[in-house]
Amino acid sequence: MHPGLIAAGLTNILGVLIFSRGFSNSLLNQLFPALFGNWGLICIILWGLAYLSVARSYRHVPALLGVFAAEKAVYVVSWLAWLVHCGARLPQIWQQDVLTALFYCLYGFLDLIFGVFFLNLMLKVLRSER
């Protein structure tokens, strides 16, 4: 079992459940409904389950690790776009709900870390196949 894949999976699953307060945090949904509406949050959990599902067999699916890295890149770009367009609202969001503000400050940074991890793991697996 690769600990990085377990960490990525648990981060997605537990992160959604905690920050969404069990899918009841309407502010989280309202600030970026296209990505963090409840359907989007369910998809994030599904990605987390996908990471966990290959924690033992990742050496056999380097292309899937590349897909994971690409998926994380999409979230990083979305985070940067959100910060550019809505970042000025963060002080107000902090006053409304600390947990939601923390989520919007962190999600893209964590996705960047895990994206680099997935890319690095894919390259490591591909090199070991030579």
C-alpha positions as CSV (number, residue, x, y, z in Angstrom):
1,M,0.0,0.0,0.0
2,H,1.4,3.3,-1.0
3,P,1.0,5.8,1.9
4,G,0.8,8.8,-0.5
5,L,-2.2,7.3,-2.3
6,I,-3.9,6.6,1.0
7,A,-3.2,10.1,2.2
8,A,-4.6,11.6,-1.1
9,G,-7.7,9.4,-0.8
10,L,-8.4,10.2,2.8
11,T,-7.7,13.9,2.2
12,N,-10.4,13.9,-0.5
13,I,-13.0,11.9,1.4
14,L,-12.5,13.3,4.9
15,G,-11.8,16.8,3.6
16,V,-15.2,16.8,1.8
17,L,-17.0,15.4,4.8
18,I,-15.4,17.8,7.3
19,F,-15.4,21.0,5.3
20,S,-18.9,20.5,3.9
21,R,-20.1,19.5,7.3
22,G,-21.6,16.4,5.9
23,F,-23.0,18.1,2.8
24,S,-24.8,20.8,4.9
25,N,-22.4,23.8,4.4
26,S,-24.4,25.9,2.0
27,L,-21.8,28.7,1.9
28,L,-19.1,26.2,0.6
29,N,-21.6,25.3,-2.2
30,Q,-22.6,28.9,-3.0
31,L,-19.1,30.3,-3.4
32,F,-18.3,28.0,-6.3
33,P,-21.4,25.9,-7.1
34,A,-20.0,24.6,-10.4
35,L,-17.2,22.8,-8.6
36,F,-18.3,22.5,-5.0
37,G,-22.0,22.0,-5.2
38,N,-23.0,18.7,-3.5
39,W,-22.7,16.8,-6.8
40,G,-19.2,18.1,-7.2
41,L,-18.3,17.1,-3.7
42,I,-19.6,13.6,-4.3
43,C,-17.3,13.5,-7.3
44,I,-14.3,14.5,-5.1
45,I,-15.1,11.7,-2.8
46,L,-15.2,9.3,-5.8
47,W,-11.8,10.5,-6.9
48,G,-10.6,9.8,-3.3
49,L,-12.0,6.3,-3.6
50,A,-10.2,5.9,-6.9
51,Y,-6.9,6.8,-5.3
52,L,-7.5,4.3,-2.5
53,S,-8.4,1.6,-5.0
54,V,-5.0,1.6,-6.6
55,A,-2.9,2.0,-3.4
56,R,-1.7,-1.6,-3.8
57,S,-1.6,-1.8,-7.6
58,Y,-0.4,1.6,-8.7
59,R,2.7,0.1,-10.3
60,H,0.4,-1.5,-12.9
61,V,-1.4,1.7,-13.8
62,P,1.0,4.5,-14.5
63,A,-1.3,6.1,-17.0
64,L,-4.0,6.4,-14.3
65,L,-1.5,8.2,-12.1
66,G,-1.1,10.6,-15.0
67,V,-4.9,11.1,-15.1
68,F,-4.8,11.8,-11.3
69,A,-2.1,14.4,-11.8
70,A,-4.2,16.0,-14.6
71,E,-7.3,16.0,-12.5
72,K,-5.3,17.8,-9.7
73,A,-4.0,20.3,-12.2
74,V,-7.6,21.2,-13.1
75,Y,-8.4,21.9,-9.5
76,V,-5.2,24.0,-9.0
77,V,-6.2,26.1,-12.1
78,S,-9.7,26.5,-10.8
79,W,-8.4,27.6,-7.4
80,L,-6.1,30.2,-8.9
81,A,-9.0,31.5,-11.0
82,W,-11.2,31.6,-7.9
83,L,-8.6,33.5,-6.0
84,V,-8.2,36.0,-8.8
85,H,-12.0,36.6,-9.2
86,C,-13.2,36.1,-5.6
87,G,-10.1,36.2,-3.4
88,A,-10.9,39.7,-2.2
89,R,-14.0,38.2,-0.5
90,L,-11.9,36.0,1.7
91,P,-11.8,38.4,4.7
92,Q,-15.6,38.5,4.6
93,I,-15.8,34.7,4.3
94,W,-13.5,34.4,7.3
95,Q,-16.0,36.4,9.3
96,Q,-18.9,34.3,8.1
97,D,-17.4,30.9,8.4
98,V,-13.8,30.0,9.3
99,L,-14.1,26.4,8.1
100,T,-15.2,27.5,4.6
101,A,-12.6,30.2,4.4
102,L,-9.9,27.7,5.4
103,F,-11.1,25.4,2.6
104,Y,-10.9,28.1,0.0
105,C,-7.5,29.1,1.1
106,L,-6.1,25.5,1.1
107,Y,-7.8,23.3,-1.5
108,G,-5.7,24.3,-4.4
109,F,-2.4,24.2,-2.5
110,L,-3.2,20.7,-1.3
111,D,-4.2,19.7,-4.9
112,L,-0.9,21.1,-6.1
113,I,1.0,19.0,-3.6
114,F,-0.9,15.8,-4.5
115,G,-0.7,16.6,-8.3
116,V,3.1,16.8,-8.1
117,F,3.1,13.6,-6.0
118,F,1.0,11.7,-8.7
119,L,3.2,13.0,-11.5
120,N,6.3,12.0,-9.7
121,L,4.9,8.6,-8.8
122,M,3.9,8.0,-12.5
123,L,7.4,9.0,-13.7
124,K,9.0,6.7,-11.1
125,V,6.8,3.8,-12.1
126,L,7.6,4.4,-15.8
127,R,11.3,4.6,-15.1
128,S,11.2,1.3,-13.2
129,E,9.6,-0.4,-16.2
130,R,12.7,0.3,-18.4
